[in-house]
Amino acid sequence: MGEILKAYIVPHPPIIIPEIGKGEQNNASATINAYEEIARQIKELSPQTIIITTPHGTAYADYIHILPGKKLSGSFKNFGAPELSFEFENDLELIESIKENALTCGIEAGTLGAREKELDHGSLVPLYYISKYFTDFSLIRISIAGLPLKQLYVFGSCIQKAVTSSDKKVVFIGSGDLSHRLKEDGPYGFAEEGPAFDEFLVENIKAADFKKLLDIDERLCEQAGECGLRSFAMLAGALNGYRVKSKVLSYEGPFGVGYMIAELTLDGRDLSRDLISFYEESHKHEIEATRKAEDPYVTLARTALENFVKKGKVIPVPDYLPEEMLNRKAGVFVSITKHGQLRGCIGTISPVTDSIAEEIIQNAISSGTRDPRFNPVKDYELKDLIYSVDVLGEPEPIKSIDELDVKRYGVIVSNGYRRGLLLPDLDGVDTPQQQVDIALAKAGIGKNEEYSLERFEVVRHR
């Protein structure tokens, strides 16, 4: 039976490599000393495989990329030190098991779509220090994805399952810096959220409080310019259900970027730390409550997509629907979310069918299978999807952005055949200017080009 021997959180600034820092690395001596310590520990542990998660590999919104190839190699040539090169066997057998376990949890992961073939610096910096002491291991390099933190945690638990069902002894390394906004002369300047983010993360890693880590305020993360949180979420998931002894070996921010090195030791199973069961139960209740509260508009959208995905057929319009849905025409948008993130949104500004019901059926199918931003919805995803249906009122021309209200009105921008629409009352859209800018981008209209404005109201069904 395989096991995760230990896990480590590490930063990845190339400047701490002496051949690159050329003396500047001495400003991060606490980080370097801690790196040397964990490298010696890994030598003593002698894992067969090291798994590294990194924010600097090929990354997708909803697909977790694992670096392919029989061998994984890379160098610091982009940082002026091409002589520092590394090569390791890729643990292809364990990768296949990780992919299979992830799919059972509704998460797509794999080796397709590689944009780069070499190891990134998020992997190379820890490998530099580890390789000073120990090199007899296979490697797996996993990139972050734009999935919610809780889903990345679930993926981490899939890694745990793959390891325990194997015969491999594994060390897990979550690579990532903390805030990039600790100093005015840092890479992104100073923001008060930077030190606040780092303090929050250090304290919660010390306490191994992974639930607080996953519930962190997204705006705090954005304003802090964080780097490694998604990498750490996957690491935390790999330790799900275990009592964890955590020790922060170092923290400093000498160059305006937060560097933390932490050692996490598994200390037996602990059911109270099984966040997967907690989140699954919460999600199940949320979906059940949402289904019970559906009105006919939302139920029709869900039924249309589910039938199309499962059977490949478009359902006929049911005859038991409210009269408005059967006899009235209107533009309709169907939006689909999964675990709080958009999974598809397509609609019509003006009606193209004979009824609202037909409009909903066509746009629900298109939203789930033809939105170019996403892969088509698969059968195993259907149980996790939440729908909303917006029935559009008649657009009316307006002369100025001042006539918009982001909560009440949607907006349509037009220049010839190019038109862009944005619905009202969307998360993260707080001003009319934001609303118009997004609509312009969707239409492919430049901000300096002439365009006309229309506004419209919607009746939103959830």
N, C-alpha and C positions, 0 to 999 in steps of 0.2 A: 504493500500500500504506500502510495506516495504521500508527501507532506510538504507544506511550506515551512521551511526551517526558521525563517526570520524575514522581516521586511524592513526596508529603510526608505526614508524620504530624504532626497538629496537635491541640491541646486546644480546648475550646469553652466556657470560662467566660464568661458574659455580662458579668461584672464587669469584664473587660478592655476593654469598649466604653466609651469616655469618657462618653458620654451616659447610661450606666447606672451605671458605677462612681463617677462624680462625685468623682474624686480617689482612690478606693480602688484604681483600676487601676494607680496608680504603684507599688504594692507588687509588681506583676508586670511590672516594666519589662523584664526579660530576655525574657519571653515576647512582649511587645508589639514589642520591637525585632526579634526573630526573625521575627515575623509580617510586619512591614514589609519585611524582607529577602526573604522568599519571595514576597510580593506583587509586589515589583519584578522578581523572577526570572520569575514567571508572565507579567508584561507583556512581557518580552523573548521568552519562548517563544511567546506568542500562540497558545495552543491553540484549536482549533475547539470542543472540548467539554471540560468539566471533569466528572469523575465523583467524587462524594462518597459515602463510606460513613459511616453514623452509627448510634450505639446508641439514638437518641431518636426514630426514626420508628416506623411500624407494624411490630411484630415478631411473628413466629409461631415455633412450635417447629420446624417442618420445611418452611417455605415462605419464600423470600427475597422480600421486598416491595420493589417499585420504584415510586416515586411517579408516578401517572398524570397525564395532562392535556397539552394542547398547550403551556401555559405553567405554570411553577412560580413561585409567589410566597409571600411571607411577610414578617412584620415582628416587631419586638421589643415589640409591644404588651403581651405578658404580663410584660414586664420594665420597664414604665413608659416605653417609648420608641416609641410607635406611629408617630412620624414617620420612624423608620428602617425603610423598607420596600424590598423588592427583588422584581424579576420577571425571569425568564429563559425563553428558549425551551427546551422539553424535547426532547431528541434521541430522538425516537420510533423512527427507523430503527435506530439503534444498540441501543436497548432490545430490539427484536424479535430482532436477531442474538444478543444476550446470552441471551435466553430460549431460543432454539433451541439454542445451544451448551450451555447448562446442562442442558437436557433430555437431550441425548445423553450426558451424564455422570451421569444419574439424579438430577438435582437440580431440584426445582420452584421456579421463580422467575417473577415477573410482576407485573402492576399490579392484580390483583384484590384485593378485601378491604381497601381503604384505610379506615383508621379516622379519618384526618385528611387534610385537603386542602391544608394549607399546609406550607411548609418549617419544620422544627424548628430549635431553637437550635444543635444539633450541626452543622447545615449553615449557618445564618445567621452564626455567629461568623466562620468562615473567609471566607464570602462578603463580609462587611463589609470585611475588610482587603483582599481581592483587588479588590473593586469600587472601592476608592480609586485604583487604578492601571489597571485593565483590566476592561472590561465586555462586550466583543464576543465572547461565547462562548455555546454552548448548555450545558445542565446536565442531568446525570442524578443523582438522589438515590436511594441504595440503603440499605435498612435491614438491620440484622443479623438473624440468626435463631438459634434454639436448637440448631442443628446442631453436631456436633463441629468443633473447630478445623480438622482436616484436611479436612473436607468444605467448610468455608468457603474454605479455601485452594484447593481444587479449583474452587470457583465463581469465585474470582479468576482462575484460569487460563482459565476460560471467557470472562471479560471480555477477557483478553488476546487470545484467539483472535478474538473479535468485532471488536476494534479493528484487529488486523492484517489481517483480511479486508475491512476497510472502507477508505475514503480519508481517515479522520479523524486529526488530530493531537490527542492527548489528554493532559491532566494528571490524575493520580489523587491524590485526597486522602483519607486515612484519618483521620477525625475521632474523637477520643476522649481523655478524661482518663486518668490512670493510677490509682493508689490514692486512695481517699477517706478513708484512715485514717492520716494522717501526724502529726496533732496532737490532743491532748486536746480543744482548742476547735474542731476541725474538724467538718464536717457529721456524721460518724459516729464521732467520738472517735479514739483511738489504738489501733493494734494493731501488734505488732512485725512482723507479716507485711507491713504497708504499705510501710515503707522497703525491706524485703527484695525485695518485688515490683518496686518502682520501680527499684532497683539492677539487678536481673536484666534487666528490660526494656530499660533504657537501654544496658547493656553489650552485649546481644545485638542491638539495633538498630544500635549502633555497628559491630559486627562483621558486620552483615547475616546473622546466623546464624538463618535462618528455621526450620530443623529444631528447634533448641532452643526457639524461640518456640512451636512447635506441640506440643512435648512437655512443656510446663510443667505443674507439679503443680496440679490443679484445686482442691485444698483451699487452696493458697497464694492462688490467685486469689480464692476466696470470702472467705477471712479478710481479705484486703487490701481488699476492696470495690472491685475494679477496674471500669473503665468501658469502655475502648476496645479490649480485646484482640481481640474478634471482628471489629471494624472493621479492625484492623491485619492480621489473618489474611487477609482478603479482599485487602487491598492487597498483601501478600506474595505471594499466589497470582498476582496480575496481573504480577508480576515473575519468575515461575517460569522457570527455564532461562536466566536472564541473569546475567552478572557484575554485581554491584551495588556501587557506591561509596556508602557511607553516611556522613553527617556529622550529628551531633547539634548543632544550632545553639543550643539552650538547654534547660535543665531547672531547674525550681524548684517549690516547694510552699508558697507564702506563705499560703495559706488552709486548709492541711491536706489539700489535693488536689494530686496530682502533675501538672505540666504539662510536656510534652516537645514540642519542635518538631524534626523531623529531615528532612533532604533526602536523597533516594535517587535516584541517577543510574544509568541503565542503560549498561553499558560492554561491549556485545557479548555474543553467545551463549556459554554455558558449560554443557556437558552434565553436568558434575559437580553443577550446581545444579538439575537437573531432578528435583525431589522428587515430581512427579506420577508419573513412571515408577517411582520407588522405591516409593512407596506402593501403586501399582496392583499391582506384582509381589508385594509383601508381603501385600496383601489377597488376591490370587489364591491364594497358597500357604496362607494361613490358612483360606480357604474349602475348598480341596481337602483339607486335613488334617482339617477338621471333618466333611466329607462321608464321608471314609473311616472315621472313628471312630464314625459314627452306629450306634446299635442299632435294632432293629425299631420301637420306640416313636417315636423321632425321625424315622426314615425315613418312617413312615406319616403323621406330621403334615406333614412337608414335601411329600410326594407329594399328599396331600389338598388342600393349599392351592394348590400349583402347578397341579394339574389343574383346580381350580375357577376360578382366575384366567385360565388360558389357554383353557379350553373351556366354562366355566360349568356344569360338571356335578359332582355328588358321586360320588366313586368308591365302588364296592361294597367290602365288607370282604374283603380277600384271604384265601384259605384256607390259606396257607402260614405264617401267623403263629404264634408260640408259643401254647401252649394257654391260658396265663393271660390273654392278650389276647382270646382268643375266648370263653372260658367264665366269666370273672370280671367282676363289676360293681364299679365304683368311681368316685368323683368324680375328675375330671381337669382340670388347668390346662395350657394350652399358651401358652408365652411366646415371643415373636419379638423379636429384636434386629437392628438394622442399624447397622453401623459403631460398635458398642459402646453404642448407645442403644436404649431400648425402642421397639418398633414396633407392639406389640400384645400383649395378655394377657387372655384370657377363659377361664373354666372353670366347672365345676360342683362345688358342695360335696358333693352326693350324686348318685349316678348317675341319669341320666334316659333311658338307653338300655339295651340288653340285654347290652352287653359293653364292656370297656375300649377295644377297637378302635373301636367305633362312637363312643364318647365322644371319643376322640382325633380322629377324622375331623370330627365336628361342631364341636368346640371349636377345632380348627386353622383351619377355614374362618371361624368367628366371630372368632377372634383377628385374622386377617388382613383381614377385610372389614367387621366390625361393631363393633369397639371404638370407642366414641363419641369417644375422645380423638384419634383419628387418621383420616386419609383412608384409604379402602380401598387395599390393596396393589395396585400396578400391575405389569404383566408385566415391565417393565424392572428392577424392584426385586428380583425373585425370586433372581437370582444372588448378591445381597449379603446375604440373610437367613440368620440362624442361629436354630435352634429349641431349646427345651428342653421336656420333658414331665414334669409332676409328677403322680404317682398318689397320691391322698390316702388315708391311713388313716382309720379310724373316729374322728370327733371324740369327745372326752371332756370333760364339764363340769369346771371348776376353780373354786375359791372365791376365788383371789387371783392377782394379777399376779405374785406371787413364785413361782408354779408354772410360769412361762414361761421358756424359753431360746430366744433369737432364732435360734440356729444349728440347734437340734434341732426346735423346734415352730413350726408356724404357729398363728395365732390367729383365732377367730371371735367377733365381738361381736354381741349380739342385743338388740333392744328391740321386742317385738311382731313385726310383719312386716318390720321393718328389720334387715338383717344385713349385716355387713361382714367380709371375710376378707383376711388378709395371709399370704402364703407365708413359710416360714422362710428363713434364710440369704440375705438380700437385701443387695446393696451399699448402704451408707449407712444401714442400719437396725442400730444397734448396741446398743440397750437394749430391754427389754420395754415400757417406757413409750412409746418411739417407735413400736413395733410396734402397741400398742393405740391410740395417738392416730391413726395413719394408718388403721387399720381403722374407727375411729369416724367419721372424716371420710368415708370411702368409703360408710359406711352412712347418713350424714346424722344421726348421733346426737350430741347435744351432750355435752361432757365432764361437765357437771353433771347429766345425766339418768341414770336407773338403767339398767343393762345387765348382761347375763350374759356369762360368758366360757367359751369352749371352746378346747381345744388339740388339735392333730392332728400326726401325723408324715407325711412324704411320702417316696416313693422317686423321686428326681430322675434323669431320663434326659437326657443331653446329646448 
